[in-house]
Amino acid sequence: MKIGVTGDTHNNLKNIKKICSIFNQNGAELVLHTGDVTLPKSLSAFKDLKCPLIVILGNNDVDEREGLEAVSSDFKCSIFDEPFSTELDQIKISVVHHPDLIDIKMLENNDLILHGHTHRYRLEEKEGCLIFNPGECAGFLKNKNNIGIIDLQELIPKIISF
């Protein structure tokens, strides 16, 4: 299974359109958003995805929760509080917005942890668990936007810059 990873899109509709296009072209079967979509109109832009979307609420999403949840019902989108945990292809995954929530228990109970919030690339192994943040997606750093694609068979994140 191929999953897409993005986060901190912060209402950049142009980037969200590009992100959806890249995930669709690369055969993502599920996209995990690590938080800070920010406004319902931005979440609505993710309708272009050809796969389901899971969004973890970030600090800039909390006040918009009701609107985000209303929009999410219009397409294959689910919204969760952090931490969100799932198992896909026998890989245990947790998703958080805030990396400071990552503790030893979370590391021991997962194969992969995804986070956002920092707008910085991170690929690190701790306690046998891979921690990944693709980095900037909001357009704050021109030509430095990244999303991630992870083939769960290999568990090696691939960065796509745009």
Short mmCIF file of the C-alpha atoms (twelve columns), coordinates in Angstrom:
data_MODEL
# 
_entry.id   MODEL 
# 
loop_
_atom_site.group_PDB 
_atom_site.id 
_atom_site.type_symbol 
_atom_site.label_atom_id 
_atom_site.label_alt_id 
_atom_site.label_comp_id 
_atom_site.label_asym_id 
_atom_site.label_seq_id 
_atom_site.Cartn_x 
_atom_site.Cartn_y 
_atom_site.Cartn_z 
_atom_site.pdbx_PDB_model_num 
ATOM 1   C CA . MET A 1   0.000   0.000  0.000   1 
ATOM 2   C CA . LYS A 2   1.209   3.497  -0.867  1 
ATOM 3   C CA . ILE A 3   0.322   6.301  1.516   1 
ATOM 4   C CA . GLY A 4   0.748   10.015 1.004   1 
ATOM 5   C CA . VAL A 5   1.870   12.318 3.800   1 
ATOM 6   C CA . THR A 6   1.286   16.055 3.955   1 
ATOM 7   C CA . GLY A 7   0.571   18.636 6.611   1 
ATOM 8   C CA . ASP A 8   0.651   22.288 7.543   1 
ATOM 9   C CA . THR A 9   -1.012  23.303 4.286   1 
ATOM 10  C CA . HIS A 10  -2.384  26.466 5.973   1 
ATOM 11  C CA . ASN A 11  -4.970  27.497 3.377   1 
ATOM 12  C CA . ASN A 12  -2.592  27.524 0.411   1 
ATOM 13  C CA . LEU A 13  -5.183  26.466 -2.177  1 
ATOM 14  C CA . LYS A 14  -2.663  26.529 -5.039  1 
ATOM 15  C CA . ASN A 15  -0.381  24.130 -3.166  1 
ATOM 16  C CA . ILE A 16  -3.269  21.877 -2.121  1 
ATOM 17  C CA . LYS A 17  -4.264  21.520 -5.786  1 
ATOM 18  C CA . LYS A 18  -0.667  20.583 -6.654  1 
ATOM 19  C CA . ILE A 19  -0.435  18.196 -3.684  1 
ATOM 20  C CA . CYS A 20  -3.588  16.353 -4.793  1 
ATOM 21  C CA . SER A 21  -2.247  16.085 -8.334  1 
ATOM 22  C CA . ILE A 22  1.081   14.649 -7.149  1 
ATOM 23  C CA . PHE A 23  -0.583  12.080 -4.881  1 
ATOM 24  C CA . ASN A 24  -2.954  11.042 -7.672  1 
ATOM 25  C CA . GLN A 25  -0.094  10.690 -10.187 1 
ATOM 26  C CA . ASN A 26  1.924   8.599  -7.719  1 
ATOM 27  C CA . GLY A 27  -0.882  6.179  -6.901  1 
ATOM 28  C CA . ALA A 28  -1.455  7.095  -3.252  1 
ATOM 29  C CA . GLU A 29  -4.119  4.802  -1.801  1 
ATOM 30  C CA . LEU A 30  -4.565  6.886  1.355   1 
ATOM 31  C CA . VAL A 31  -3.361  10.354 2.350   1 
ATOM 32  C CA . LEU A 32  -2.580  11.272 5.944   1 
ATOM 33  C CA . HIS A 33  -2.624  15.003 6.749   1 
ATOM 34  C CA . THR A 34  -0.677  15.801 9.906   1 
ATOM 35  C CA . GLY A 35  -2.722  18.890 10.785  1 
ATOM 36  C CA . ASP A 36  -3.207  22.597 10.142  1 
ATOM 37  C CA . VAL A 37  -5.471  22.467 7.121   1 
ATOM 38  C CA . THR A 38  -6.911  25.542 8.873   1 
ATOM 39  C CA . LEU A 39  -10.166 26.435 7.044   1 
ATOM 40  C CA . PRO A 40  -13.051 24.391 5.624   1 
ATOM 41  C CA . LYS A 41  -12.500 25.828 2.118   1 
ATOM 42  C CA . SER A 42  -8.977  24.410 2.214   1 
ATOM 43  C CA . LEU A 43  -10.188 20.971 3.259   1 
ATOM 44  C CA . SER A 44  -12.729 21.118 0.435   1 
ATOM 45  C CA . ALA A 45  -9.833  21.517 -2.046  1 
ATOM 46  C CA . PHE A 46  -8.692  17.994 -1.108  1 
ATOM 47  C CA . LYS A 47  -11.794 16.590 -2.862  1 
ATOM 48  C CA . ASP A 48  -9.556  16.237 -5.933  1 
ATOM 49  C CA . LEU A 49  -7.803  13.269 -4.292  1 
ATOM 50  C CA . LYS A 50  -8.612  9.898  -5.841  1 
ATOM 51  C CA . CYS A 51  -8.212  8.188  -2.460  1 
ATOM 52  C CA . PRO A 52  -9.438  8.659  1.110   1 
ATOM 53  C CA . LEU A 53  -7.981  11.383 3.315   1 
ATOM 54  C CA . ILE A 54  -7.397  11.225 7.070   1 
ATOM 55  C CA . VAL A 55  -6.811  14.562 8.794   1 
ATOM 56  C CA . ILE A 56  -5.398  14.967 12.283  1 
ATOM 57  C CA . LEU A 57  -6.437  18.242 13.872  1 
ATOM 58  C CA . GLY A 58  -3.602  20.701 14.441  1 
ATOM 59  C CA . ASN A 59  -3.449  23.791 16.620  1 
ATOM 60  C CA . ASN A 60  -4.783  25.986 13.779  1 
ATOM 61  C CA . ASP A 61  -7.732  23.633 13.131  1 
ATOM 62  C CA . VAL A 62  -9.318  23.533 16.577  1 
ATOM 63  C CA . ASP A 63  -11.471 26.662 16.177  1 
ATOM 64  C CA . GLU A 64  -12.668 25.448 12.762  1 
ATOM 65  C CA . ARG A 65  -13.478 21.885 13.829  1 
ATOM 66  C CA . GLU A 66  -17.234 22.125 13.187  1 
ATOM 67  C CA . GLY A 67  -16.753 23.530 9.678   1 
ATOM 68  C CA . LEU A 68  -14.005 21.046 8.862   1 
ATOM 69  C CA . GLU A 69  -16.178 18.134 9.978   1 
ATOM 70  C CA . ALA A 70  -19.083 19.423 7.866   1 
ATOM 71  C CA . VAL A 71  -16.881 19.581 4.747   1 
ATOM 72  C CA . SER A 72  -15.336 16.175 5.476   1 
ATOM 73  C CA . SER A 73  -18.742 14.536 5.096   1 
ATOM 74  C CA . ASP A 74  -18.799 15.634 1.421   1 
ATOM 75  C CA . PHE A 75  -16.016 13.230 0.381   1 
ATOM 76  C CA . LYS A 76  -13.870 10.341 1.657   1 
ATOM 77  C CA . CYS A 77  -12.366 12.270 4.553   1 
ATOM 78  C CA . SER A 78  -12.140 11.445 8.246   1 
ATOM 79  C CA . ILE A 79  -11.009 13.823 10.973  1 
ATOM 80  C CA . PHE A 80  -9.392  12.758 14.246  1 
ATOM 81  C CA . ASP A 81  -7.786  14.301 17.299  1 
ATOM 82  C CA . GLU A 82  -4.140  13.572 17.942  1 
ATOM 83  C CA . PRO A 83  -2.731  11.050 18.506  1 
ATOM 84  C CA . PHE A 84  -4.387  8.929  15.832  1 
ATOM 85  C CA . SER A 85  -3.273  5.307  15.531  1 
ATOM 86  C CA . THR A 86  -3.969  2.708  12.859  1 
ATOM 87  C CA . GLU A 87  -2.497  -0.409 11.319  1 
ATOM 88  C CA . LEU A 88  -2.052  -0.668 7.555   1 
ATOM 89  C CA . ASP A 89  -0.427  -3.653 5.856   1 
ATOM 90  C CA . GLN A 90  0.717   -4.867 9.289   1 
ATOM 91  C CA . ILE A 91  2.537   -1.564 9.904   1 
ATOM 92  C CA . LYS A 92  1.543   0.198  13.131  1 
ATOM 93  C CA . ILE A 93  1.265   3.936  12.525  1 
ATOM 94  C CA . SER A 94  0.570   6.901  14.782  1 
ATOM 95  C CA . VAL A 95  -0.035  10.423 13.514  1 
ATOM 96  C CA . VAL A 96  0.318   13.563 15.606  1 
ATOM 97  C CA . HIS A 97  0.506   17.226 14.775  1 
ATOM 98  C CA . HIS A 98  2.727   18.144 17.711  1 
ATOM 99  C CA . PRO A 99  6.008   16.178 17.806  1 
ATOM 100 C CA . ASP A 100 6.331   16.775 21.542  1 
ATOM 101 C CA . LEU A 101 3.587   14.152 22.000  1 
ATOM 102 C CA . ILE A 102 5.999   11.469 20.792  1 
ATOM 103 C CA . ASP A 103 7.116   9.542  23.858  1 
ATOM 104 C CA . ILE A 104 8.794   6.225  24.576  1 
ATOM 105 C CA . LYS A 105 5.471   4.377  24.744  1 
ATOM 106 C CA . MET A 106 4.452   5.668  21.310  1 
ATOM 107 C CA . LEU A 107 7.859   4.713  19.899  1 
ATOM 108 C CA . GLU A 108 7.631   1.195  21.335  1 
ATOM 109 C CA . ASN A 109 4.071   0.651  20.048  1 
ATOM 110 C CA . ASN A 110 4.613   1.787  16.449  1 
ATOM 111 C CA . ASP A 111 6.639   1.104  13.338  1 
ATOM 112 C CA . LEU A 112 6.014   4.587  11.917  1 
ATOM 113 C CA . ILE A 113 5.132   7.955  13.459  1 
ATOM 114 C CA . LEU A 114 4.139   10.908 11.304  1 
ATOM 115 C CA . HIS A 115 4.042   14.494 12.554  1 
ATOM 116 C CA . GLY A 116 3.687   18.057 11.387  1 
ATOM 117 C CA . HIS A 117 3.808   21.462 13.114  1 
ATOM 118 C CA . THR A 118 7.495   22.280 12.596  1 
ATOM 119 C CA . HIS A 119 7.432   22.796 8.799   1 
ATOM 120 C CA . ARG A 120 10.796  21.023 8.808   1 
ATOM 121 C CA . TYR A 121 11.851  17.771 7.174   1 
ATOM 122 C CA . ARG A 122 12.527  14.959 9.612   1 
ATOM 123 C CA . LEU A 123 13.479  11.355 9.020   1 
ATOM 124 C CA . GLU A 124 14.797  9.657  12.113  1 
ATOM 125 C CA . GLU A 125 14.780  6.217  13.665  1 
ATOM 126 C CA . LYS A 126 14.318  5.923  17.423  1 
ATOM 127 C CA . GLU A 127 13.742  2.718  19.386  1 
ATOM 128 C CA . GLY A 128 13.183  0.858  16.100  1 
ATOM 129 C CA . CYS A 129 10.439  3.274  15.040  1 
ATOM 130 C CA . LEU A 130 10.661  5.554  11.998  1 
ATOM 131 C CA . ILE A 131 9.657   9.202  12.620  1 
ATOM 132 C CA . PHE A 132 8.792   11.213 9.502   1 
ATOM 133 C CA . ASN A 133 7.711   14.742 8.647   1 
ATOM 134 C CA . PRO A 134 7.983   15.678 4.956   1 
ATOM 135 C CA . GLY A 135 8.410   19.343 5.915   1 
ATOM 136 C CA . GLU A 136 7.106   22.527 4.373   1 
ATOM 137 C CA . CYS A 137 3.824   22.394 2.427   1 
ATOM 138 C CA . ALA A 138 2.293   25.832 3.001   1 
ATOM 139 C CA . GLY A 139 4.371   27.798 0.522   1 
ATOM 140 C CA . PHE A 140 6.147   29.851 3.176   1 
ATOM 141 C CA . LEU A 141 9.480   28.803 1.641   1 
ATOM 142 C CA . LYS A 142 9.338   29.309 -2.124  1 
ATOM 143 C CA . ASN A 143 10.231  26.165 -4.125  1 
ATOM 144 C CA . LYS A 144 10.865  24.275 -0.883  1 
ATOM 145 C CA . ASN A 145 7.518   22.498 -0.548  1 
ATOM 146 C CA . ASN A 146 7.632   18.770 0.176   1 
ATOM 147 C CA . ILE A 147 5.182   15.928 0.492   1 
ATOM 148 C CA . GLY A 148 5.916   12.306 1.245   1 
ATOM 149 C CA . ILE A 149 5.006   8.995  -0.339  1 
ATOM 150 C CA . ILE A 150 5.599   5.815  1.625   1 
ATOM 151 C CA . ASP A 151 5.300   2.341  0.165   1 
ATOM 152 C CA . LEU A 152 4.466   0.356  3.289   1 
ATOM 153 C CA . GLN A 153 6.137   -2.756 1.844   1 
ATOM 154 C CA . GLU A 154 9.514   -0.989 1.930   1 
ATOM 155 C CA . LEU A 155 8.823   1.576  4.684   1 
ATOM 156 C CA . ILE A 156 11.180  4.063  3.035   1 
ATOM 157 C CA . PRO A 157 9.688   7.571  2.747   1 
ATOM 158 C CA . LYS A 158 10.179  9.304  -0.579  1 
ATOM 159 C CA . ILE A 159 10.131  13.101 -0.699  1 
ATOM 160 C CA . ILE A 160 8.557   14.906 -3.636  1 
ATOM 161 C CA . SER A 161 9.430   18.598 -3.819  1 
ATOM 162 C CA . PHE A 162 7.474   21.212 -5.700  1 
# 
